[in-house]
Amino acid sequence: MKLIVAIVHDEDAQGVVEKLTENGYGVTKLASTGGFLRAGNTTILVGVEKEKVDKVIDIIKDMCKSRKEIATAPTPIMGNAGLLATYPVEVKVGGATIFVLDVDRFEKA
C-alpha cells in the first residue's frame, strides 16, 4: 500500500479530485499554503495499491498544468527604512509536487 501526497495549485484542485473520484480512487483534500507567493494550495491524499501509483500520478500530471502569472514582489526603497515598493515579477504556478510514501498499515473503520 502507498500514500500519494500531491500539492497542487488551488485552481487545479477541483479537477484533480473529480478525475480521481471518477476513476474510483478515494481522495482526501486539505487546504494548505506555501511557496514563494504564500498562495493557496491544496494537498491531496490518495491511498492506493502499489500497482496503481503510476495511474494516479498520470491523472494528477494531466490535470495540473504549469502556467505563468504576474505577481508583485516587495523590495525595500534605499534610504527610507520601513518603506517598500512593489514591482511585477513573472512566476511559474501550477503543476504538482508529488510524494509517494510506504504505508505499513491501512484500516478503514
Secondary structure, 3 states (H helix, E strand, C coil): CEEEEEEEEHHHHHHHHHHHHHCCCCCEEEEEEECCCCEEEEEEEEEECHHHHHHHHHHHHHHCCCEEEEEEEEEECCCCCCCEEEEEEEEEECCEEEEEEECCCCCCC
